[in-house]
Amino acid sequence: MFKKINLIILLTLSLCADNALGYGWNIPDSSLNIGGYLDMSYDSSTKPSFLIDDIAILASASKNRFDFLAEVELSHLTLDFKSQESRKLELYVERFQLSYNFNEKQMIRVGRFNSQLGFWNLAPIPILEDTISKPHLIGKLFPRYTFGAMFEQKINKNNKLSVTLQKNSDFTHQENSLESKEHLSLAYYGEEDDLFWHVSTGSYEDTLEHNFNYIGLAVQYDGENVGLQSEVFMQESSANYTVPYSGYAQATWHFEEHQDAVARVERYKDNGLNVEENIYLFGYAYRPTPNMALKAEYIKHSILPINQMVYSFSVLF
């Protein structure tokens, strides 16, 4: 088992050794760039403990006013490269989006893309995230992905609005992602120096024809030695398994070069699980290069008996 882990790490180290300040390879005589990432984890509370969480390929291109991005991945694989659940490998289309910039202030995007909600939902690549685990609200109160269209309007250099519309079912399903066949959202983004904020609201209909409404506020501060981030969302519906509220506050300290300490406090109420609890997270991240991250974190639940210690290795190539 450990020989396999060492082999994977050595391969990924060699892939990113000459690419420490960026990722991907440009196809000669074209605007197409191809790269990817690998994310592995160890969690002693699960079976199997070692998992390859994601093996993903990224393709992007820009020409004239068009931008294209595609991401496909294999998820939750055991070390023998078999699916954790069904033993059948499944390739997921994470993102497949085409954007057109009318000018410097207006943009339209079509395809499957991350819903433009909050801050955390817009950082889908593991190496870019401060922790291994995602906050409870991700995937619980609004669809993580939208298969439709989005229009973005910049008000000025510090403020912008976006409207997203989906009127069809998604063509793929992924774990921890709500399935919706209709989704409408409105989001406002603002910033001032090192302070950023985001207000969003929307509604969606799931595949069981239940209707949900949500509203959320996100605030982020990026300082030289510390970063602060907080989000809170509320959801209402006639269904019995709604989440009346879910929020978190997270602090990241850059205490040494390439090293961060993270603390997060969450609180949520889930009517479906009939649970109202707090979640506490204490983590550490070491990034020897911008393309690589090793993380460890302890997660404690105040109610559910699922406390865990998790380790991960991720690389962008």
MOQUIDA-V417653 format. One record per pair of residues at least 12 apart in sequence whose C-alpha atoms are under 10 Angstrom apart, sorted by sequence separation. I is the first residue (numbers start at 1). J is the second residue. D is the distance in whole Angstrom. If there is no record, write none. Layout:
[[I:J:D] [I:J:D]]
This chain:
[[23:35:6] [24:36:7] [39:51:9] [40:52:4] [41:53:7] [58:70:6] [59:71:7] [77:89:8] [97:109:7] [98:110:6] [99:111:9] [150:162:7] [151:163:5] [152:164:9] [168:180:8] [169:181:4] [170:182:9] [187:199:6] [188:200:6] [201:213:8] [202:214:6] [203:215:9] [218:230:6] [219:231:6] [233:245:6] [234:246:7] [250:262:7] [251:263:5] [252:264:9] [266:278:5] [267:279:6] [283:295:7] [284:296:5] [285:297:9] [297:309:6] [298:310:7] [22:35:10] [23:36:8] [24:37:10] [39:52:6] [40:53:5] [41:54:10] [57:70:8] [58:71:5] [59:72:9] [76:89:10] [77:90:10] [97:110:6] [98:111:6] [121:134:9] [150:163:6] [151:164:7] [167:180:9] [168:181:5] [169:182:7] [186:199:8] [187:200:4] [188:201:9] [201:214:6] [202:215:7] [217:230:8] [218:231:4] [219:232:9] [232:245:7] [233:246:6] [234:247:9] [250:263:6] [251:264:6] [265:278:7] [266:279:5] [267:280:9] [283:296:6] [284:297:6] [296:309:7] [297:310:5] [298:311:9] [23:37:9] [38:52:8] [39:53:5] [40:54:7] [57:71:6] [58:72:7] [75:89:9] [76:90:10] [96:110:9] [97:111:4] [98:112:9] [120:134:8] [121:135:10] [149:163:8] [150:164:4] [151:165:9] [166:180:9] [167:181:6] [168:182:6] [169:183:10] [186:200:6] [187:201:7] [200:214:8] [201:215:4] [202:216:9] [217:231:6] [218:232:7] [232:246:6] [233:247:6] [249:263:8] [250:264:4] [251:265:9] [265:279:6] [266:280:6] [282:296:9] [283:297:4] [284:298:9] [296:310:6] [297:311:7] [38:53:8] [39:54:5] [40:55:9] [56:71:7] [57:72:6] [58:73:9] [74:89:7] [75:90:8] [96:111:6] [97:112:6] [98:113:9] [120:135:8] [149:164:6] [150:165:6] [166:181:7] [167:182:5] [168:183:9] [185:200:7] [186:201:6] [187:202:9] [200:215:6] [201:216:6] [216:231:7] [217:232:6] [218:233:9] [231:246:8] [232:247:4] [233:248:10] [249:264:6] [250:265:7] [264:279:8] [265:280:5] [266:281:9] [282:297:5] [283:298:6] [295:310:8] [296:311:4] [297:312:9] [38:54:6] [39:55:7] [56:72:6] [57:73:6] [74:90:6] [75:91:8] [95:111:8] [96:112:5] [97:113:6] [121:137:10] [148:164:7] [149:165:5] [150:166:9] [166:182:5] [167:183:7] [185:201:6] [186:202:6] [199:215:8] [200:216:5] [201:217:9] [216:232:6] [217:233:7] [231:247:5] [232:248:7] [248:264:7] [249:265:6] [250:266:9] [264:280:6] [265:281:7] [281:297:7] [282:298:5] [283:299:9] [295:311:6] [296:312:6] [37:54:8] [38:55:5] [39:56:9] [55:72:8] [56:73:4] [57:74:9] [73:90:8] [74:91:5] [75:92:8] [95:112:5] [96:113:6] [97:114:10] [120:137:10] [121:138:7] [147:164:10] [148:165:6] [149:166:7] [165:182:8] [166:183:5] [167:184:9] [184:201:9] [185:202:4] [186:203:9] [199:216:6] [200:217:7] [215:232:9] [216:233:4] [217:234:9] [230:247:7] [231:248:6] [232:249:9] [248:265:6] [249:266:7] [263:280:8] [264:281:5] [265:282:9] [281:298:6] [282:299:7] [294:311:8] [295:312:5] [296:313:9] [37:55:6] [38:56:7] [54:72:10] [55:73:5] [56:74:6] [73:91:6] [74:92:6] [94:112:8] [95:113:5] [96:114:10] [120:138:8] [121:139:9] [146:164:8] [147:165:8] [148:166:4] [149:167:9] [165:183:6] [166:184:6] [184:202:5] [185:203:6] [198:216:8] [199:217:5] [200:218:9] [215:233:6] [216:234:6] [230:248:6] [231:249:7] [247:265:9] [248:266:4] [249:267:9] [263:281:6] [264:282:7] [280:298:8] [281:299:5] [282:300:9] [294:312:6] [295:313:7] [36:55:8] [37:56:5] [38:57:9] [54:73:6] [55:74:5] [56:75:8] [72:91:7] [73:92:5] [74:93:9] [93:112:8] [94:113:8] [95:114:7] [146:165:8] [147:166:6] [148:167:7] [164:183:8] [165:184:5] [166:185:9] [183:202:7] [184:203:5] [185:204:8] [198:217:6] [199:218:6] [214:233:7] [215:234:6] [216:235:9] [229:248:8] [230:249:4] [231:250:9] [247:266:6] [248:267:6] [262:281:8] [263:282:5] [264:283:9] [280:299:6] [281:300:6] [293:312:8] [294:313:5] [295:314:9] [36:56:5] [37:57:7] [53:73:10] [54:74:6] [55:75:7] [72:92:6] [73:93:7] [74:94:10] [93:113:10] [94:114:9] [118:138:10] [124:144:10] [146:166:7] [147:167:8] [148:168:8] [164:184:6] [165:185:7] [183:203:6] [184:204:6] [197:217:8] [198:218:5] [199:219:9] [214:234:5] [215:235:7] [229:249:6] [230:250:6] [246:266:7] [247:267:6] [248:268:9] [262:282:6] [263:283:6] [279:299:7] [280:300:5] [281:301:9] [293:313:6] [294:314:7] [16:37:10] [35:56:9] [36:57:4] [37:58:8] [53:74:8] [54:75:5] [55:76:9] [71:92:9] [72:93:4] [73:94:7] [117:138:10] [146:167:10] [147:168:8] [148:169:9] [163:184:8] [164:185:5] [165:186:9] [182:203:8] [183:204:4] [184:205:9] [197:218:6] [198:219:6] [213:234:8] [214:235:4] [215:236:9] [228:249:8] [229:250:5] [230:251:9] [246:267:6] [247:268:6] [261:282:8] [262:283:5] [263:284:9] [279:300:6] [280:301:7] [292:313:8] [293:314:5] [294:315:9] [35:57:6] [36:58:5] [52:74:9] [53:75:5] [54:76:6] [55:77:9] [71:93:6] [72:94:5] [73:95:10] [121:143:10] [122:144:9] [146:168:10] [147:169:8] [148:170:9] [163:185:6] [164:186:7] [182:204:5] [183:205:7] [196:218:8] [197:219:4] [198:220:9] [213:235:6] [214:236:6] [228:250:6] [229:251:6] [245:267:8] [246:268:4] [247:269:10] [261:283:6] [262:284:6] [278:300:8] [279:301:5] [280:302:8] [292:314:6] [293:315:6] [34:57:7] [35:58:5] [36:59:8] [52:75:7] [53:76:4] [54:77:8] [70:93:8] [71:94:5] [72:95:7] [121:144:7] [146:169:10] [147:170:6] [162:185:8] [163:186:5] [164:187:9] [181:204:8] [182:205:5] [183:206:9] [196:219:6] [197:220:6] [212:235:7] [213:236:5] [214:237:9] [227:250:8] [228:251:5] [229:252:9] [245:268:6] [246:269:6] [260:283:8] [261:284:5] [262:285:8] [278:301:6] [279:302:6] [291:314:8] [292:315:4] [293:316:9] [34:58:6] [35:59:6] [51:75:9] [52:76:6] [53:77:6] [70:94:8] [71:95:5] [72:96:8] [121:145:9] [146:170:8] [147:171:8] [162:186:6] [163:187:7] [180:204:6] [181:205:6] [182:206:7] [195:219:8] [196:220:5] [197:221:9] [212:236:6] [213:237:7] [227:251:6] [228:252:6] [244:268:8] [245:269:6] [246:270:8] [260:284:6] [261:285:6] [277:301:7] [278:302:5] [279:303:9] [291:315:6] [292:316:6] [12:37:9] [33:58:8] [34:59:4] [35:60:9] [51:76:6] [52:77:5] [53:78:9] [70:95:5] [71:96:6] [117:142:8] [145:170:9] [147:172:10] [161:186:7] [162:187:5] [163:188:9] [179:204:10] [180:205:6] [181:206:6] [182:207:9] [195:220:6] [196:221:6] [211:236:9] [212:237:5] [226:251:7] [227:252:5] [228:253:9] [243:268:8] [244:269:6] [245:270:8] [259:284:7] [260:285:5] [261:286:9] [277:302:6] [278:303:8] [279:304:9] [290:315:9] [291:316:5] [292:317:9] [12:38:8] [33:59:6] [34:60:7] [50:76:10] [51:77:6] [52:78:6] [69:95:7] [70:96:4] [71:97:9] [117:143:9] [161:187:6] [162:188:7] [178:204:10] [179:205:9] [180:206:4] [181:207:6] [194:220:8] [195:221:5] [196:222:8] [211:237:6] [212:238:8] [226:252:6] [227:253:7] [243:269:6] [244:270:7] [245:271:10] [259:285:6] [260:286:7] [276:302:9] [277:303:6] [278:304:10] [281:307:10] [283:309:10] [285:311:10] [289:315:9] [290:316:8] [291:317:7] [32:59:7] [33:60:5] [34:61:9] [50:77:9] [51:78:5] [52:79:7] [69:96:6] [70:97:6] [115:142:9] [117:144:8] [160:187:8] [161:188:5] [162:189:8] [178:205:10] [179:206:6] [180:207:6] [181:208:9] [182:209:9] [194:221:6] [195:222:7] [210:237:8] [211:238:8] [212:239:8] [225:252:8] [226:253:5] [227:254:8] [242:269:9] [243:270:5] [244:271:8] [258:285:8] [259:286:5] [260:287:9] [276:303:8] [277:304:8] [280:307:10] [281:308:10] [282:309:10] [283:310:9] [284:311:10] [285:312:9] [286:313:10] [287:314:10] [32:60:6] [33:61:6] [50:78:7] [51:79:6] [52:80:10] [68:96:8] [69:97:5] [70:98:9] [115:143:7] [116:144:9] [117:145:10] [145:173:10] [160:188:6] [161:189:6] [178:206:8] [179:207:6] [180:208:9] [181:209:9] [183:211:10] [185:213:10] [187:215:10] [191:219:10] [193:221:9] [194:222:5] [195:223:9] [210:238:8] [211:239:8] [225:253:6] [226:254:6] [242:270:6] [243:271:6] [258:286:6] [259:287:6] [275:303:8] [276:304:10] [279:307:9] [281:309:10] [283:311:10] [285:313:10] [287:315:10] [9:38:10] [31:60:8] [32:61:4] [33:62:9] [48:77:10] [49:78:9] [50:79:7] [51:80:10] [52:81:8] [68:97:6] [69:98:7] [95:124:10] [114:143:9] [115:144:6] [116:145:9] [145:174:10] [159:188:7] [160:189:5] [161:190:9] [178:207:9] [179:208:9] [180:209:9] [182:211:9] [183:212:10] [184:213:10] [185:214:9] [186:215:10] [187:216:9] [188:217:10] [189:218:9] [190:219:10] [191:220:9] [192:221:10] [193:222:9] [194:223:7] [210:239:7] [213:242:10] [214:243:10] [216:245:9] [218:247:9] [220:249:10] [223:252:10] [224:253:9] [225:254:5] [226:255:8] [241:270:7] [242:271:6] [243:272:8] [257:286:9] [258:287:5] [259:288:8] [275:304:8] [8:38:9] [31:61:5] [32:62:7] [48:78:7] [49:79:10] [51:81:9] [52:82:10] [67:97:8] [68:98:5] [69:99:9] [94:124:9] [114:144:6] [115:145:5] [116:146:9] [144:174:10] [159:189:6] [160:190:7] [180:210:10] [183:213:10] [185:215:9] [187:217:10] [191:221:10] [193:223:10] [194:224:9] [212:242:8] [214:244:9] [215:245:10] [216:246:10] [217:247:9] [218:248:10] [219:249:9] [220:250:9] [221:251:10] [222:252:9] [223:253:9] [224:254:8] [225:255:7] [240:270:10] [241:271:5] [242:272:6] [243:273:9] [246:276:10] [248:278:9] [250:280:10] [256:286:9] [257:287:9] [258:288:6] [9:40:10] [30:61:9] [31:62:6] [32:63:9] [47:78:10] [48:79:9] [52:83:10] [53:84:10] [67:98:6] [68:99:6] [113:144:9] [114:145:4] [115:146:5] [158:189:8] [159:190:4] [160:191:10] [180:211:10] [214:245:10] [216:247:9] [218:249:10] [220:251:10] [223:254:10] [225:256:9] [240:271:6] [241:272:4] [242:273:9] [243:274:10] [245:276:10] [246:277:10] [247:278:10] [248:279:9] [250:281:9] [251:282:10] [252:283:9] [253:284:10] [254:285:10] [257:288:9] [258:289:8] [8:40:10] [30:62:10] [31:63:7] [51:83:10] [52:84:9] [66:98:7] [67:99:5] [68:100:9] [113:145:6] [114:146:6] [115:147:9] [144:176:9] [145:177:8] [158:190:6] [159:191:7] [197:229:10] [199:231:10] [201:233:9] [203:235:9] [239:271:9] [240:272:6] [241:273:7] [242:274:10] [243:275:10] [246:278:10] [248:280:10] [250:282:10] [252:284:9] [258:290:9] [24:57:10] [26:59:10] [30:63:9] [51:84:8] [66:99:6] [67:100:6] [112:145:7] [113:146:6] [114:147:9] [115:148:10] [143:176:10] [144:177:6] [145:178:8] [146:179:9] [147:180:9] [148:181:10] [157:190:9] [158:191:5] [159:192:9] [194:227:10] [195:228:9] [196:229:9] [197:230:10] [198:231:9] [200:233:9] [201:234:9] [202:235:10] [203:236:10] [239:272:9] [240:273:10] [241:274:8] [243:276:10] [252:285:10] [24:58:8] [25:59:9] [26:60:9] [65:99:8] [66:100:5] [67:101:8] [112:146:6] [113:147:7] [116:150:9] [143:177:6] [144:178:7] [145:179:9] [146:180:8] [147:181:9] [148:182:9] [150:184:10] [152:186:10] [154:188:10] [155:189:10] [156:190:10] [157:191:9] [158:192:7] [195:229:10] [197:231:10] [199:233:10] [201:235:10] [203:237:10] [226:260:9] [228:262:10] [230:264:9] [232:266:9] [234:268:10] [240:274:10] [259:293:10] [261:295:10] [262:296:10] [263:297:9] [265:299:10] [267:301:10] [5:40:9] [23:58:10] [24:59:8] [26:61:9] [34:69:10] [36:71:8] [38:73:10] [41:76:10] [56:91:9] [65:100:6] [66:101:7] [111:146:8] [112:147:4] [113:148:8] [115:150:9] [142:177:9] [143:178:5] [144:179:9] [145:180:9] [146:181:9] [147:182:9] [148:183:9] [149:184:10] [150:185:9] [151:186:10] [152:187:9] [153:188:10] [154:189:9] [155:190:10] [158:193:9] [225:260:9] [226:261:10] [227:262:9] [228:263:10] [229:264:9] [230:265:10] [231:266:10] [232:267:9] [233:268:10] [234:269:10] [258:293:9] [259:294:10] [260:295:9] [261:296:10] [262:297:9] [263:298:10] [264:299:9] [265:300:10] [266:301:9] [267:302:10] [24:60:9] [32:68:9] [33:69:10] [34:70:10] [35:71:10] [36:72:9] [37:73:9] [38:74:10] [39:75:9] [40:76:9] [48:84:8] [55:91:10] [56:92:9] [57:93:10] [58:94:10] [60:96:10] [62:98:10] [64:100:9] [65:101:5] [66:102:9] [110:146:9] [111:147:6] [112:148:6] [113:149:9] [139:175:9] [140:176:8] [141:177:10] [142:178:7] [143:179:7] [144:180:10] [146:182:9] [147:183:9] [148:184:10] [150:186:10] [152:188:10] [169:205:10] [226:262:10] [228:264:10] [230:266:10] [232:268:9] [259:295:10] [261:297:10] [32:69:10] [34:71:10] [36:73:9] [39:76:10] [40:77:9] [47:84:9] [56:93:10] [57:94:10] [58:95:9] [59:96:9] [60:97:10] [61:98:10] [62:99:9] [63:100:10] [64:101:9] [65:102:7] [110:147:8] [111:148:6] [112:149:8] [113:150:9] [139:176:5] [140:177:8] [141:178:8] [142:179:9] [143:180:7] [146:183:7] [159:196:10] [161:198:10] [163:200:10] [165:202:10] [167:204:10] [169:206:9] [170:207:10] [40:78:10] [56:94:9] [58:96:10] [60:98:10] [62:100:10] [65:103:8] [110:148:6] [111:149:7] [138:176:8] [139:177:5] [140:178:7] [142:180:9] [145:183:10] [146:184:9] [158:196:9] [159:197:10] [160:198:10] [161:199:10] [162:200:9] [164:202:9] [166:204:9] [167:205:10] [169:207:8] [40:79:10] [109:148:8] [110:149:4] [111:150:9] [138:177:8] [139:178:6] [146:185:10] [159:198:10] [161:200:10] [163:202:10] [165:204:10] [109:149:6] [110:150:6] [138:178:10] [139:179:10] [143:183:8] [66:107:10] [68:109:9] [70:111:10] [71:112:10] [108:149:7] [109:150:5] [110:151:9] [142:183:9] [65:107:9] [66:108:10] [67:109:9] [68:110:10] [69:111:10] [70:112:9] [71:113:10] [108:150:6] [109:151:6] [66:109:10] [68:111:10] [69:112:10] [70:113:9] [107:150:8] [108:151:4] [109:152:8] [142:185:10] [69:113:9] [107:151:6] [108:152:6] [5:50:9] [106:151:7] [107:152:5] [108:153:9] [117:162:10] [106:152:6] [107:153:7] [116:162:8] [5:52:10] [105:152:8] [106:153:5] [107:154:9] [116:163:9] [105:153:6] [106:154:6] [116:164:8] [1:50:9] [104:153:9] [105:154:5] [106:155:9] [115:164:8] [95:145:8] [97:147:9] [99:149:10] [104:154:8] [105:155:7] [94:145:8] [95:146:9] [96:147:9] [97:148:9] [98:149:10] [99:150:9] [100:151:10] [101:152:9] [105:156:8] [95:147:9] [97:149:9] [99:151:10] [105:157:9] [104:157:10] [106:160:10] [108:162:9] [110:164:10] [112:166:10] [105:160:9] [106:161:10] [107:162:9] [108:163:10] [109:164:9] [110:165:10] [111:166:10] [106:162:10] [108:164:10] [110:166:10] [112:170:8] [112:171:9] [142:201:10] [112:172:10] [142:202:8] [143:203:10] [142:203:8] [143:204:8] [142:204:8] [143:205:10] [143:206:9] [115:183:10] [117:185:8] [56:125:9] [116:185:8] [117:186:9] [118:187:9] [115:185:9] [116:186:9] [117:187:7] [118:188:10] [142:212:9] [8:79:10] [54:125:10] [116:187:7] [117:188:9] [118:189:9] [141:212:9] [142:213:9] [54:126:9] [116:188:10] [117:189:10] [141:213:9] [142:214:7] [53:126:10] [116:189:10] [141:214:7] [142:215:9] [5:79:8] [141:215:9] [142:216:10] [4:79:7] [141:216:10] [4:80:8] [2:79:10] [119:196:10] [1:79:7] [93:171:9] [94:172:9] [119:197:9] [1:80:9] [92:171:10] [93:172:7] [94:173:9] [118:197:9] [119:198:8] [92:172:7] [93:173:9] [94:174:9] [118:198:6] [91:172:10] [92:173:8] [93:174:9] [117:198:8] [118:199:8] [92:174:7] [116:198:10] [117:199:8] [118:200:7] [117:200:6] [116:200:8] [117:201:8] [117:202:10] [39:125:9] [40:126:10] [38:125:10] [39:126:7] [37:125:8] [38:126:9] [39:127:8] [36:125:10] [37:126:8] [38:127:9] [37:127:8] [41:132:8] [142:233:9] [40:132:10] [141:233:7] [142:234:10] [39:132:10] [140:233:10] [141:234:7] [142:235:8] [137:231:9] [141:235:6] [137:232:8] [138:233:10] [140:235:9] [141:236:9] [135:231:9] [137:233:7] [137:234:9] [117:215:10] [118:216:7] [119:217:10] [120:218:9] [75:174:9] [76:175:10] [117:216:8] [118:217:7] [119:218:7] [75:175:9] [117:217:9] [118:218:6] [119:219:8] [117:218:9] [118:219:9] [119:220:8] [141:242:8] [118:220:10] [140:242:9] [141:243:7] [140:243:8] [141:244:9] [141:245:9] [141:246:8] [137:243:9] [140:246:9] [137:245:8] [138:246:9] [120:229:9] [137:246:6] [138:247:10] [119:229:8] [120:230:10] [136:246:7] [137:247:7] [119:230:9] [120:231:9] [135:246:9] [136:247:8] [137:248:9] [118:230:9] [119:231:8] [135:247:8] [136:248:8] [118:231:7] [135:248:7] [118:232:9] [135:249:10] [118:233:9] [135:250:10] [130:250:10] [130:251:10] [131:252:10] [130:252:8] [135:264:9] [137:266:9] [141:270:10] [130:260:8] [131:261:10] [135:265:9] [136:266:8] [137:267:10] [140:270:9] [130:261:9] [131:262:7] [135:266:7] [136:267:9] [137:268:8] [130:262:7] [131:263:9] [135:267:10] [136:268:8] [130:263:10] [131:264:9] [136:279:9] [135:279:9] [135:281:10] [133:281:9] [131:281:9] [131:282:9] [132:283:9] [131:283:7] [132:284:10] [130:283:9] [131:284:8] [132:285:9] [130:284:9] [131:285:8] [130:285:7] [129:285:10] [127:285:10] [127:287:9] [128:290:9] [132:294:10] [127:290:9] [128:291:9] [130:293:10] [132:295:7] [127:291:8] [128:292:10] [129:293:10] [131:295:7] [132:296:8] [133:297:9] [127:292:7] [128:293:9] [130:295:9] [131:296:8] [132:297:7] [133:298:10] [127:293:6] [131:297:7] [133:299:9] [126:293:9] [127:294:9] [127:295:10] [133:310:9] [132:310:8] [131:310:10] [132:311:8] [131:311:10] [132:312:7] [131:312:9] [132:313:9] [132:314:10] [127:312:10] [126:312:10] [127:313:9] [128:314:10] [126:313:9] [127:314:6] [126:314:7] [127:315:7] [128:316:9] [125:314:9] [126:315:9] [127:316:7] [125:315:10] [126:316:9] [125:316:9] [39:292:10] [41:294:10] [37:291:9] [38:292:10] [39:293:9] [40:294:10] [41:295:9] [42:296:9] [37:292:10] [39:294:10] [41:296:9] [53:312:9] [55:314:10] [57:316:10] [58:317:10] [52:312:10] [53:313:10] [54:314:9] [56:316:10] [57:317:9] [45:306:8] [49:310:9] [50:311:9] [51:312:9] [52:313:9] [53:314:10] [45:307:8] [46:308:9] [50:312:9] [52:314:10] [45:308:6] [44:308:7] [45:309:8] [43:308:7] [44:309:7] [45:310:9] [43:309:6] [44:310:7] [23:290:10] [42:309:8] [43:310:5] [44:311:9] [20:288:10] [21:289:8] [22:290:8] [23:291:7] [42:310:6] [43:311:7] [20:289:6] [21:290:6] [22:291:7] [41:310:7] [42:311:5] [43:312:9] [19:289:9] [20:290:6] [21:291:7] [41:311:5] [42:312:6] [19:290:9] [20:291:6] [40:311:8] [41:312:4] [42:313:9] [17:289:9] [19:291:8] [20:292:9] [40:312:5] [41:313:6] [16:289:9] [39:312:7] [40:313:5] [41:314:9] [16:290:10] [17:291:9] [39:313:6] [40:314:6] [16:291:7] [38:313:8] [39:314:4] [40:315:9] [16:292:8] [38:314:5] [39:315:7] [37:314:7] [38:315:5] [39:316:9] [13:291:9] [37:315:6] [38:316:7] [13:292:8] [36:315:9] [37:316:4] [38:317:8] [12:292:9] [36:316:6] [37:317:6] [35:316:8] [36:317:5] [35:317:6] [34:317:9] [23:315:10] [24:316:8] [25:317:9] [23:316:6] [24:317:6] [22:316:9] [23:317:5] [22:317:8] [20:316:9] [19:316:9] [20:317:9] [19:317:7] [16:315:8] [18:317:9] [15:315:9] [16:316:7] [17:317:9] [15:316:9] [16:317:5] [12:314:9] [13:315:8] [15:317:6] [12:315:7] [13:316:10] [14:317:9] [9:313:8] [12:316:8] [13:317:9] [9:314:9] [12:317:8] [9:315:9]]
